[in-house]
Amino acid sequence: MWSYIVRRLLQLIPTFFGATLLAFIIIQLAPGDFVTRLELDPTQTRESIASLRREFALDQPWTVQYAKWVSGVLQGKLGLSLSYKADVWKVIWPRILNSMVLVVLSTLLIYLIAIPVGVYSAIRQYSVGDRILTVLAFIGVAIPNFFFALIMLFVAVWLNDAMGMKILPIGGMTSEFVGGVPYLQAPWWQRTLDVLWHALPVVLVLATTGTAGLIRVMRGQMLEVLSQDYIRTARAKGVTERIAIYKHALRNAVIPIVAGIGFLLPALIGGAGLIEVVMAWPGITPMLLDAISAVDLYLVMGFITVTTILLMLGNLLSDLLLAWVDPRIRYN
C-alpha cells in the first residue's frame, strides 16, 4: 500500500505544474492587467503606473512571471495580492473559514438525510412514502440554488414581519449586537450561536439540492444491489432482511458515494458559489469574483493552487477508501 501511496504522490507533481500552468495561461489571455484600469485614472502618472508594473513584475513576459510565482510557491509563498497589497494566504484564509462553516454544515446535513432516506425509498419502492420522497427530490433538484436563496430571503422577510420579531436573519454572517453588546465583545458561545443562526437559511438552501440529488443516487444504487444474485443467495440461506440490507447491500451501494468524497476537500474551501453573493455571506466566492474582475492575478492563482492540491489529495483519499470498501480493488 505504501508504494502505491508514494507512486500516487509522485504523480501529483506533474499534475500540479500542468494545472497551474494552464490556469496561468488562461488568466494571461484576458486583455489588460491589474494596472490597466489605473491608466484611466487622471490622478495616476505614467511614472507611477510604470513603477507599479515593475513592482509586481507585470512588465515581464508571462513565462518569467510564472517562473517567479512557482519558485515562490515552492518556498511556501502564494504571492502578493495586487488589490489588498498583502500575502495571498492571509487574504484568502479568513474567507475560506467563513465558507467552510456553510460547506461543512451543509455536507453533514446532506449525508445524514440522503443516505437513510435513499435506503428507505429503495426497500419500499413505489410505496406512498417512496413516491412522496421522489416528488420532493425532483423538486429539490429542479430548483436552482440562487432562486431558492431568493425564496428563502422572501420567507425570512415575511416571517419576521408576521411575527414582529427577527426569526430568521436576512443576509450577512453576524449581528451588529449580540446579547445587548457589540458582537466582538460578546462571549464566544454567543458569537458562535449568532454565526450558526445566520448560517441556518444558507445551509438549508445548500443542503436542499445536494440532498435531493444524493437521495436519487442512493436509491438507484440500493435497488441495483438488492437485485444482485448474492443478495438473493443470502436471503435463500436464511440471512435476515436487516442483515442482507444493512450489512451486505448498503456497503456496496455506498461505493459511488465514497468515490465522491475526494471532491469534498476542494469543496470545503471552494465556497458556496453564488449563494454567498445572494445571501451576502462573506465567503470566498464574492472575493474571488472581485479578484477576477480586478485581474488580481496572484490572488486567483493562490486560490487555484490550494484547490488543486486539495483536489489531488482528495482523489488519493477516495482511491484508498474505495480499496478499503471494495475488496475487488487492489493497490497494485
N, C-alpha and C positions, 0 to 999 in steps of 0.2 A: 504493500500500500504506500509506503513512504517513497519508493522510487516513482510511483505514479504521481504522487503529490509534487515531488521535485520536478518531474518532467512537465507537469502542467504549469508550475510556477515559471519554468524557463520559457514556456510558450507564451507567457504573458508579456515578456519583454518586447518582441517584435510587434505584438498586437497593440501594446500601449503606444509605441512610436508611430505605428501606422495610423491609429485612430487620432492621435493628437496632431499629426502632420496634416491629415485630411481636414480636420476641423480648422487648423490654422489657415490652410489654403482657402477654404470656403469663406472664412471671415475676411481674408485679404481681398477676395473678389468683390466685396461691397465697395461702391465708389466712395472716395474720400477716407478720412481717418478722424480720430478724436479731435484734432486741432483744426480741421477744415471749417467747422462751424464758427470757430473764433475769427476766421478771416472776414466774416460778415459783420463782426463787432467793430464799430469805428473807434472804440477806445483801445483796441489792440493794435500795436505797431507791428510792422514786418519783422523787426528785430526780435520782439518778444515771441512772436509765433515761431520764428526760426529757432529760437532758444528752446521753446517747448519741444519742438520736433527732435532737436539734438538730445534733450534731457531724457526723452522716452524712446530714443533710437528709432523714431518714426521716419527719419530721413535716410535710413539704410534699407537695402534690399530685404525682402521678406525672409529670404533664406538666412541672412545674418540675424534678423530678429528672432527667427525660430531657434537658431543655434544658441543664441544668448538665453532665450527663455528656457530651453531644455536643460542647459547647463545649470540654470538656477533651480529648476525642479529637482534635478539630481542631487542638489545640495539642500533640498527640503524647503525651497522658497518658491512660492507660486507667482511671484512678481508683485508689481506695484499697480494698484488700481489708478487709472488715469483720472477718474471722476472724483474719487474720495481721497486721493493722494495718501493712501495708506496701504499696508500689506493686504494682499487679497484675502488671505486666510482670516485675518482679523475682521475683514469686512463681511465675508460670507458666513462665518461660523454662527454669529447670533441669529441671522436669518434662517440658517439651517435648523437650529434648535427650535425656532418658532414653528417651522414646517413639520418637524418631527413630532411635535405634540399632536398635530392633526393626523399624520400618517400612521403613527403607532396606534393611536386610539381607534382610528377607523379600520385598520388592518385586524386588530384584535376582535373588533365587533363583527367584521365580515366573517372571519373563520369560526367564531363562536356561534354564529347564527347559521351560516350557509351549510356547514358540514352536517349537523344533525337534521336540519330541515331537508337537505338533499337526500339523506338516508331515509327519512320518513316518507318523502314523496316516492322514492323508488320501491320501498317494501309495501306501500299502499297505493300502487299505481292505479290511476283512473278512479280513485275514491273521491268523495266530495272534498276532503281536505287537500288531496293532491291537485285537484282542479283549481281550487281557490288559490293555493300557493303558486300554481303555474301562471294564473292570470296576473297575480301580484308581481311575479318575477318578470313577466313580459312587460308590464307597465314600468317597472323599475329600470329595465334595460332600455326601453324606448325613450324615456325622458332624459334629455341631455342634462349634464350636471349643472351647467351655468343657468339653465332655465329653472331647474329645481331649486337652485340657490335663490333666484329671484322670487319664486313662490314662497320659499322659507322666510325671506325678508318680509313679504307681504303678510304672511301669517303672524310673524312676530309683531309687526306694527298693529295689526288688527287685534291680536290677543292683548297687547299692552293697553290699547285704548279701551277695549271691552272691560278689562279687569281694573283699569285705573291705576295700575302699577306695572313696573318693569318685570314681566315674567320671563321674557327671552331678550337677549341682547340684540342690538341692531348694528352689526359690524364692529370691527375693532377686536383687540386682544385683551385689553384690560380696561377697568373702570377708572375714572379720574379719582374717585374717593371710594375707599373700602372701609366699612365699619365706622364711617364718620371721619376718617383721617385720610390724608393723601395716600395714594396707592403704595408708594415706595416706603412709607412709614408704617404700613400695616404689618402685622405678624406674617411670617412666611406661609402659615397654613391658610390664612385668609386670602393671601395673594394667589396661592395655588388654586383654591376653590374658585376664585374670581376668573382665573385663566380657563379652568375647566368649564365654568358656566358660559364663558364666551365661546369656547370651542364646541359646545354641545350642538348648536344648529349646523355648524360646518361639518362636524363629524357625521351627523345624520345624513347630510347631503352626500358626502363621500361614500358612506357605507351602503347607501341605497343601491346604487348602480353595481358596485362590486359584489354585494351580497346576492343580488338578483342573478348576475352572470354566473357566480360560483355555484349557486343552487342548481342551475341547469346543468353545469358540468358535472357536479357531484351526482345528481340524479341519473344522468346518462351513463356515467361510469359504473354506478352501482347496478343499474339494470343490465348492463353488459356482463359484469362479473357474475351476477346472480344466475345468469343463464348458462354459465360455463359448466362443462362436464364434471369438473372436480367438486363443484358445489353440489350438484345433483348426487354425485357419488357419496359425498359426506352425509347428505341427508338420508340416502338409502342405507348407510351404515349405522344410522341411529343418532347421529350428531344432532343436538338440539338446534332449533331455529336461531336462538340467540347466538350460539357459538358459531354457527355457519355464517351469520350475517356480520357479527361484530369482530370475530377473530379471523375468519378466512376471507370473507368478501371485502370487508372495509379496508384491510391492509393493502390489497391490490387496487382498490378503487381510488385510493388517495395518491397513487403514484404520479398521475399528471399534475396533481396539486403540489406535490413535493418538487416536481421539476420546475415549477414556477417560483419556488422560494428564492431562487437565485436572483430574481428581479426585485426582491424586496429590499435588498441592501441599497441599490441606487435609488429605489423609490423612497427610501427613508429620508434622503436628502433632496430628492427631486421636487419635493413640494406637492401641493395640491392643484397645481395648474391655475386655470382661470378662476376657480372657486376663490382662491386667495384674493384675486383682484375684485371680484364681485362682492365678497363679504368683507373687504377692507382688512384682511388678515395680513400682518406684516411678515409674510414668509419670503421664501427665496424667489418665487415667480415674479412678483412685482419688481424686485430689484434687478432680476435678470432682463426683464423687458426694458427697463430704463438703461441697463448697460448695453444692450444690443442697439437701442435707439441712439445712444451716445457713442457707439463704436468703441466702447471701453474694452479693448482687445484682451488685456491680461485678466480682467475680471471674468469675462466669458470663458477664456481658456482655463482659468483656475477652476471654475465650476465643472467644466467638461473633464478636466483631469481627475478630479475627485470622483466624479460619477463613473468615469471609465474604469478606474481602479476598483471601485466597489462592484461594478457590474462584472468584471472579470473574476474577482474573488467570490462573488455570489454564484456565478456559474460553476466554479470549482466546488463550492459548498453543495450545490444542487447535485452535481455528479456523485459526490461522496454519499449524500443522503440517499440517492437513488440506488447506489450499490448496496447500501445498508438495508433498504426497504425491500428491494427486489433481488432475491438470491440468484436470478439468472444472469445478473450483471457482474462481471468480474473486472478487477482493476487492470488486468493485463489484456 
